[in-house]
């Protein structure tokens, strides 16, 4: 692995542990970062919060069979990288409030700032089964379209970003938007009257001011590889 890829490997470990620290994954979940037009690096196939300092990920070809030991759902990453040249990182997450909404076949809507990043709302993948074949992975990537995220009914979500910082931040934004959505539903106040207007939504979709970077700093704070480095 060249030095540039080595740096991405460290950042991928930081991302994996950040997602675990944010309660966005548990025993299951994985994340990856694009290396070049034909390859990406996926984190070690283990609970993301347990990935140790220096523990290498696996290089995966965007086209072709998965390497031995790589989780079957990493096909999702392959399909998304193939269809979306703008995507530099993918996070397969298990956020609890997002999962709860998905059981009702609902996804977040722009009711506050964090929800605005997914306007009008993430698509819903209806099939609750584990996704472990190439044809289904391609269909999911096609349904994702230009969105930042797709919610999988009873099975978590997939979030994409231009890089790991954006993918991790958007993963947290998605779950926070779902928390607001479920809280409003409990208050019976989740109707059209609570939505941001189109102008308000657009105004809240800002990335200036290190919006993504500050969330990355928050979720990676105290990571052992940052302390050691």
C-alpha atoms as one frame of an Amber mdcrd trajectory, in Angstrom:
protein
   0.000   0.000   0.000   1.522   3.368  -1.001   1.867   6.214   1.557  -1.292
   7.975   0.344  -3.291   4.784   0.734  -1.726   4.236   4.145  -3.071   7.621
   5.279  -6.524   6.693   3.982  -6.315   3.396   5.864  -5.815   5.314   9.118
  -8.665   7.689   8.266 -10.881   4.708   7.506 -10.198   3.303  10.983 -10.990
   6.701  12.477 -14.274   6.736  10.544 -15.203   3.225  11.636 -14.620   3.976
  15.302 -16.378   7.350  14.982 -19.501   5.652  13.634 -19.415   3.248  16.569
 -18.831   6.097  19.025 -21.872   7.871  17.612 -24.094   4.796  18.159 -24.572
   4.509  14.406 -23.275   0.924  14.163 -22.901  -1.976  16.584 -21.733  -5.500
  15.793 -22.745  -4.906  12.186 -21.838  -2.220   9.688 -18.892  -1.252   7.509
 -17.402   1.740   5.736 -15.102   2.319   2.818 -13.137   4.998   0.994 -12.373
   5.264  -2.715  -8.713   4.828  -3.653  -8.939   5.493  -7.393 -11.310   4.913
 -10.301 -11.058   1.136  -9.983 -10.485   0.392  -6.289 -11.685   1.218  -2.806
 -10.587   0.309   0.693 -13.086  -1.302   3.080 -12.604  -1.538   6.836 -11.796
  -4.804   8.585 -14.712  -7.263   8.709 -15.415  -6.963  12.426 -17.432  -4.712
  14.752 -16.250  -1.250  13.803 -15.709  -0.064  17.356 -13.256  -2.922  17.910
 -11.001  -2.152  14.939  -7.580  -1.606  16.432  -4.892   0.973  15.697  -2.964
  -0.041  12.613  -5.447  -2.755  11.644  -5.516  -2.710   7.850  -8.551  -2.702
   5.652  -8.884  -4.618   2.396  -8.490  -3.236  -1.119 -11.500  -4.175  -3.263
 -11.896  -3.816  -7.021 -14.986  -1.869  -8.051 -15.548  -4.440 -10.780 -15.062
  -8.115  -9.998 -15.484 -10.619  -7.218 -15.108  -9.660  -3.584 -11.814 -10.720
  -1.980 -11.905 -13.558   0.521 -12.888 -12.435   3.989 -14.777  -9.323   2.848
 -18.408  -9.105   3.969 -21.032  -9.922   1.352 -22.849  -6.590   1.623 -19.695
  -4.788   0.477 -21.222  -5.392  -2.954 -23.312  -2.332  -2.129 -20.147  -0.231
  -2.009 -18.980  -1.657  -5.333 -22.247  -0.788  -7.055 -22.388   2.744  -5.658
 -18.799   3.567  -6.599 -19.473   2.199 -10.073 -22.531   4.407 -10.625 -21.521
   7.519  -8.679 -18.186   9.062  -9.658 -18.823  11.832  -7.099 -18.862   9.404
  -4.179 -15.578   9.052  -2.312 -16.802   7.183   0.777 -19.650   4.869   1.795
 -20.988   4.067   5.264 -23.267   1.085   5.874 -24.834   1.912   9.220 -27.436
   0.650  11.699 -28.889   3.827  13.261 -31.718   2.926  15.690 -34.154   5.810
  15.123 -33.738   5.601  11.349 -34.423   1.870  11.631 -37.538   2.510  13.704
 -38.953   4.883  11.099 -38.210   2.385   8.358 -40.526  -0.141   9.999 -43.320
   2.316   9.234 -41.941   2.701   5.696 -40.953   6.268   6.470 -37.724   8.209
   6.019 -36.694  11.611   7.349 -38.028  14.867   5.957 -36.587  18.398   6.266
 -38.046  19.471   9.601 -34.841  21.013  10.992 -31.317  21.771   9.891 -29.932
  18.252   9.833 -32.907  16.869   7.926 -32.402  19.504   5.224 -29.346  17.649
   3.909 -31.588  14.778   2.754 -34.409  16.806   1.164 -36.930  15.969   0.013
 -36.237  12.663   1.810 -34.043   9.576   1.388 -35.443   6.756  -0.743 -36.617
   3.588   1.021 -35.290   0.174  -0.001 -38.240  -2.113   0.708 -36.510  -5.503
   0.958 -35.548  -6.285   4.603 -33.297  -9.217   3.708 -29.505  -9.047   3.840
 -28.240  -7.856   0.484 -25.682 -10.342  -0.755 -25.950 -10.583  -4.523 -24.713
  -8.280  -7.270 -28.095  -7.756  -8.932 -29.731  -6.502  -5.727 -26.730  -4.287
  -4.934 -27.017  -2.660  -8.341 -30.746  -2.054  -7.870 -30.102  -0.423  -4.508
 -27.399   1.825  -5.993 -29.767   2.788  -8.796 -32.512   3.612  -6.285 -30.077
   5.707  -4.251 -29.690   7.886  -7.337 -28.174  11.304  -6.501 -29.246  11.157
  -2.838 -26.926  11.307   0.166 -28.556   8.262   1.772 -30.903   5.371   1.254
 -32.799   3.745   4.121 -33.213  -0.043   4.115 -36.475  -1.195   5.675 -35.730
  -3.007   8.967 -32.055  -3.107   7.987 -30.334   0.223   8.584 -29.110   2.645
   5.947 -26.351   3.470   3.496 -24.865   6.983   3.500 -22.458   8.385   0.919
 -20.187  11.393   0.797 -17.452  13.009  -1.220 -15.016  11.767   1.439 -14.982
  10.030   4.809 -15.546  13.256   6.724 -18.747  13.973   4.808 -20.025  10.385
   4.951 -19.532  10.196   8.734 -21.102  13.601   9.349 -24.108  12.822   7.151
 -24.572   9.521   8.965 -24.944  11.417  12.237 -27.218  14.013  10.576 -29.496
  11.252   9.280 -29.955   9.707  12.704 -30.515  13.072  14.384 -33.158  13.898
  11.771 -34.799  10.531  12.485 -34.779  11.284  16.229 -36.654  14.528  15.560
 -39.062  12.730  13.229 -39.940  10.065  15.798 -40.221  12.619  18.615 -42.666
  14.699  16.583 -44.665  11.574  15.775 -44.964  10.872  19.492 -46.265  14.415
  19.914 -48.610  13.909  16.958 -46.957  16.916  15.345 -45.273  15.323  12.333
 -47.501  16.830   9.650 -46.781  19.284   6.853 -46.876  22.226   9.261 -43.565
  21.202  10.837 -41.621  21.029   7.554 -39.104  23.665   6.550 -40.132  25.650
   3.489 -38.151  25.030   0.282 -36.260  28.299   0.832 -35.509  27.407   4.451
 -34.371  23.950   3.410 -32.006  25.317   0.780 -30.645  27.877   3.245 -29.830
  25.124   5.745 -27.939  22.939   3.259 -24.688  24.727   4.002 -21.236  23.195
   4.102 -19.244  26.376   4.829 -17.913  26.920   8.308 -16.474  23.392   8.542
 -19.939  21.898   9.042 -18.867  18.364   8.200 -15.397  18.758   9.663 -16.670
  19.842  13.087 -18.881  16.765  13.311 -15.869  14.642  12.314 -13.812  16.319
  15.064 -16.596  15.657  17.565 -16.972  11.971  16.699 -13.234  11.249  16.443
 -12.259  13.157  19.593 -10.085  11.043  21.876  -9.456   8.369  19.249  -6.268
   6.456  20.179  -4.669   6.967  16.789  -5.166  10.729  17.000  -3.729  10.823
  20.499  -0.741   8.702  19.460  -0.230  10.609  16.230
